[in-house]
Amino acid sequence: MNALARAKARNLHEKYCISTPEDLFDIEKIANAEFLIVEEAELKDCLGVLVNSGDYGLIRISNKIKEPGQKRFVIAHEMGHFYNDRKFLRECDEGDIICLKSSQIEFDANEFAVEFLMREEWFKDFIFRKEINMELIKSIAHNFGVSLSASAIRYAQIGNHPIAVILSKNGKVLWSVVNEFFPYKYIPRNYAVKSESGAYGFFNGGNGEGKILINAGVWFMADKKFLNGEDMILVEENLWMKNYNAVLTIVYEDKHV
């Protein structure tokens, strides 16, 4: 984690006396106060653009983004670039926003964004003594005004239960995030969603809602532990993102198995 990027986010909290997530729901107002104009625009192959000129900047957000939480996260990500690297022009696609790429600059922008919108203390207080499930991910998204994906990833970063977060699109894994406590670590990108998974149903005319029990090999067949003969029963929950033909999946250990 980048302590400096997180500190810059916290500095803005203090500057504007921000003490709750609700204080950040009108993120454009805060951006404007920092001499950042925010506008929606037709963008090709990217979700957000920052044009920077000294102490002023212009943030353009793709008008194709439908979800308010995702829009707010992209704005926060571009604000991160404004405070972290100050390059004249920064264009960010989906891979940059969720840090699929190895660029430290994009990681730092995301560090700013997640700390700015979901400050660690607020997040840990909110999830305290709550069991992990998809309803909790939805509650996090609602409470912090962010996307479901951002909520699930943040939980994987600093949550209190072993979890893997997976996004599949058109029947193949687009990305996955696994926290340090989870027993398996590796899912190849473009891994075909298996028929034993609840997610499979969404891509094939079925319904994968609700909790199901699966063997680890359904998702982690390529993981070193599974290849060495280790298998276990896990819980899978899915959420259909119809507008994107995508499924958000969380996989976690069942305390009762």
C-alpha positions as CSV (number, residue, x, y, z in Angstrom):
1,M,0.0,0.0,0.0
2,N,1.1,3.5,-0.8
3,A,1.1,5.5,2.5
4,L,1.6,8.8,0.8
5,A,-1.4,8.4,-1.5
6,R,-3.5,7.4,1.5
7,A,-2.2,10.4,3.4
8,K,-3.3,12.7,0.6
9,A,-6.8,11.3,0.7
10,R,-6.9,11.8,4.5
11,N,-5.6,15.3,4.1
12,L,-8.7,16.2,2.0
13,H,-10.9,14.7,4.7
14,E,-9.4,17.0,7.2
15,K,-9.4,20.0,4.9
16,Y,-13.2,19.7,4.3
17,C,-14.1,18.3,7.7
18,I,-15.3,15.0,6.1
19,S,-16.1,12.5,8.9
20,T,-18.6,10.1,7.3
21,P,-19.0,8.5,3.8
22,E,-22.1,10.5,3.3
23,D,-20.0,13.7,3.3
24,L,-18.5,12.4,0.0
25,F,-21.6,11.5,-1.9
26,D,-21.4,14.9,-3.8
27,I,-17.8,14.2,-4.8
28,E,-18.0,16.7,-7.7
29,K,-18.6,19.5,-5.3
30,I,-15.3,18.6,-3.5
31,A,-13.5,18.3,-6.8
32,N,-14.7,21.7,-7.9
33,A,-13.5,23.2,-4.6
34,E,-10.1,21.8,-5.5
35,F,-10.2,23.5,-8.9
36,L,-11.1,20.3,-10.8
37,I,-13.9,20.6,-13.3
38,V,-15.8,17.3,-13.8
39,E,-17.8,16.6,-17.0
40,E,-19.2,13.7,-18.8
41,A,-18.0,13.1,-22.4
42,E,-17.9,10.6,-25.2
43,L,-14.6,8.8,-24.5
44,K,-13.0,6.1,-26.7
45,D,-11.5,3.1,-25.0
46,C,-11.3,4.7,-21.5
47,L,-13.5,5.4,-18.5
48,G,-11.8,8.6,-17.3
49,V,-9.4,11.3,-18.4
50,L,-7.5,13.9,-16.4
51,V,-6.1,17.0,-18.1
52,N,-3.9,18.8,-15.7
53,S,-2.5,22.3,-15.8
54,G,-0.6,23.3,-12.7
55,D,-3.1,23.7,-9.8
56,Y,-6.1,23.3,-12.1
57,G,-7.5,20.2,-13.9
58,L,-10.3,18.8,-16.0
59,I,-11.8,15.4,-15.3
60,R,-13.8,13.8,-18.1
61,I,-15.9,10.7,-17.2
62,S,-17.3,8.4,-19.9
63,N,-21.0,9.0,-20.5
64,K,-21.4,5.3,-21.0
65,I,-21.0,4.7,-17.2
66,K,-24.5,4.0,-15.9
67,E,-23.8,3.2,-12.3
68,P,-23.4,6.2,-9.9
69,G,-21.0,4.3,-7.7
70,Q,-18.7,3.5,-10.5
71,K,-18.8,7.1,-11.7
72,R,-17.8,8.4,-8.3
73,F,-15.0,5.9,-8.1
74,V,-13.6,6.9,-11.5
75,I,-13.7,10.6,-10.4
76,A,-11.8,9.7,-7.2
77,H,-9.3,7.7,-9.3
78,E,-8.6,10.7,-11.5
79,M,-8.4,12.9,-8.5
80,G,-5.7,10.5,-7.3
81,H,-3.7,11.2,-10.4
82,F,-4.1,14.9,-9.9
83,Y,-2.6,14.7,-6.4
84,N,-0.1,11.9,-7.0
85,D,1.6,12.4,-10.3
86,R,0.4,15.6,-12.0
87,K,1.0,14.4,-15.6
88,F,-0.5,16.8,-18.2
89,L,-2.7,14.0,-19.6
90,R,-3.8,10.8,-18.0
91,E,-6.2,8.4,-19.7
92,C,-7.6,5.4,-17.7
93,D,-9.4,2.3,-19.0
94,E,-11.1,-0.4,-17.0
95,G,-7.8,-2.2,-16.4
96,D,-6.3,0.9,-14.9
97,I,-9.3,1.6,-12.6
98,I,-9.2,-1.9,-11.1
99,C,-5.4,-2.2,-11.4
100,L,-5.2,-5.2,-13.6
101,K,-2.0,-3.7,-15.0
102,S,1.3,-3.4,-13.2
103,S,1.7,0.4,-13.4
104,Q,2.6,1.8,-10.0
105,I,1.0,5.1,-11.0
106,E,-2.4,3.4,-11.5
107,F,-2.0,1.5,-8.2
108,D,-1.3,4.8,-6.4
109,A,-4.4,6.5,-8.0
110,N,-6.5,3.6,-6.7
111,E,-4.9,3.8,-3.3
112,F,-6.0,7.4,-3.1
113,A,-9.5,6.6,-4.4
114,V,-10.3,3.7,-2.0
115,E,-9.0,5.6,1.0
116,F,-10.8,8.7,0.0
117,L,-14.2,7.0,-0.5
118,M,-13.8,4.1,2.0
119,R,-11.4,5.3,4.6
120,E,-10.0,2.3,6.5
121,E,-11.4,3.2,9.9
122,W,-14.9,3.8,8.5
123,F,-14.8,0.5,6.5
124,K,-13.6,-1.6,9.4
125,D,-16.2,-0.1,11.7
126,F,-18.9,-0.8,9.2
127,I,-18.0,-4.5,8.7
128,F,-17.3,-5.2,12.4
129,R,-18.8,-8.5,13.5
130,K,-20.7,-8.9,10.2
131,E,-20.6,-12.2,8.4
132,I,-19.3,-12.1,4.8
133,N,-21.9,-12.7,2.2
134,M,-23.2,-10.9,-0.9
135,E,-25.7,-8.9,1.2
136,L,-22.8,-7.4,3.1
137,I,-21.1,-6.4,-0.2
138,K,-24.4,-4.7,-1.3
139,S,-24.6,-2.9,2.1
140,I,-21.0,-1.7,1.7
141,A,-21.8,-0.3,-1.8
142,H,-24.9,1.5,-0.5
143,N,-23.2,2.9,2.6
144,F,-20.1,4.2,0.8
145,G,-21.8,5.1,-2.5
146,V,-19.4,3.0,-4.6
147,S,-19.7,0.1,-7.0
148,L,-20.3,-3.4,-6.0
149,S,-16.9,-4.4,-7.5
150,A,-15.1,-1.7,-5.5
151,S,-16.9,-2.8,-2.3
152,A,-15.9,-6.4,-2.8
153,I,-12.3,-5.5,-3.7
154,R,-12.0,-3.3,-0.6
155,Y,-13.3,-6.1,1.5
156,A,-10.7,-8.4,0.0
157,Q,-8.0,-5.9,0.9
158,I,-8.9,-5.2,4.6
159,G,-11.9,-7.4,5.5
160,N,-11.8,-9.9,8.3
161,H,-12.7,-13.1,6.5
162,P,-10.9,-15.1,3.8
163,I,-12.4,-14.3,0.4
164,A,-11.9,-14.4,-3.3
165,V,-13.6,-11.8,-5.6
166,I,-14.1,-12.7,-9.3
167,L,-15.6,-10.8,-12.2
168,S,-16.6,-12.9,-15.2
169,K,-17.7,-11.4,-18.5
170,N,-19.2,-13.4,-21.4
171,G,-18.4,-16.6,-19.6
172,K,-14.7,-16.0,-18.9
173,V,-12.8,-14.6,-15.9
174,L,-11.9,-10.9,-16.5
175,W,-10.1,-10.4,-13.2
176,S,-9.9,-11.8,-9.7
177,V,-8.7,-10.5,-6.3
178,V,-7.8,-12.9,-3.4
179,N,-7.0,-11.7,0.1
180,E,-4.0,-13.0,2.0
181,F,-6.1,-15.3,4.3
182,F,-7.8,-17.2,1.5
183,P,-6.3,-20.7,1.0
184,Y,-6.1,-20.5,-2.8
185,K,-4.5,-17.6,-4.8
186,Y,-4.5,-18.2,-8.6
187,I,-7.2,-18.0,-11.2
188,P,-5.9,-17.4,-14.8
189,R,-7.4,-14.5,-16.7
190,N,-9.8,-15.7,-19.4
191,Y,-10.4,-18.9,-17.4
192,A,-13.7,-20.4,-18.6
193,V,-16.5,-20.4,-16.0
194,K,-17.2,-24.0,-15.1
195,S,-20.7,-25.5,-15.3
196,E,-20.5,-26.4,-11.6
197,S,-20.4,-22.7,-10.7
198,G,-23.5,-20.7,-10.0
199,A,-22.0,-18.0,-12.3
200,Y,-22.3,-20.4,-15.2
201,G,-26.1,-20.3,-15.1
202,F,-26.2,-16.6,-15.8
203,F,-24.3,-17.0,-19.0
204,N,-26.4,-19.9,-20.2
205,G,-30.0,-18.9,-19.6
206,G,-30.2,-20.1,-16.0
207,N,-30.1,-18.4,-12.6
208,G,-27.1,-18.6,-10.3
209,E,-28.5,-16.6,-7.4
210,G,-28.2,-17.7,-3.8
211,K,-25.4,-19.6,-1.9
212,I,-24.1,-22.8,-3.2
213,L,-21.3,-25.1,-2.0
214,I,-18.6,-25.9,-4.5
215,N,-15.3,-27.7,-4.6
216,A,-12.2,-25.4,-4.8
217,G,-11.4,-26.9,-8.3
218,V,-14.4,-25.1,-9.8
219,W,-12.4,-21.9,-9.7
220,F,-8.9,-22.8,-8.6
221,M,-8.1,-25.7,-10.8
222,A,-4.9,-24.0,-11.9
223,D,-3.8,-23.1,-8.4
224,K,-0.6,-24.8,-7.0
225,K,-2.4,-26.1,-3.9
226,F,-5.2,-27.7,-6.0
227,L,-2.6,-29.2,-8.4
228,N,-0.8,-30.7,-5.3
229,G,-4.0,-32.5,-4.4
230,E,-5.5,-30.1,-1.9
231,D,-9.3,-29.5,-2.3
232,M,-11.9,-28.1,0.0
233,I,-15.6,-27.1,0.1
234,L,-16.2,-23.4,-0.4
235,V,-19.2,-21.1,-0.5
236,E,-20.0,-19.2,-3.7
237,E,-22.4,-16.3,-4.2
238,N,-23.1,-14.4,-7.5
239,L,-24.6,-11.2,-8.6
240,W,-25.7,-10.7,-12.2
241,M,-24.6,-7.4,-13.8
242,K,-27.0,-7.4,-16.7
243,N,-25.8,-4.1,-18.3
244,Y,-22.3,-5.5,-18.6
245,N,-23.1,-9.2,-19.3
246,A,-21.0,-9.9,-16.3
247,V,-21.2,-11.7,-13.0
248,L,-19.6,-10.6,-9.7
249,T,-18.7,-13.7,-7.7
250,I,-17.5,-14.0,-4.1
251,V,-16.0,-17.3,-2.9
252,Y,-15.3,-17.8,0.8
253,E,-14.8,-20.5,3.4
254,D,-17.9,-22.0,5.1
255,K,-17.5,-21.9,8.8
256,H,-20.0,-24.7,9.2
257,V,-18.2,-27.2,6.9
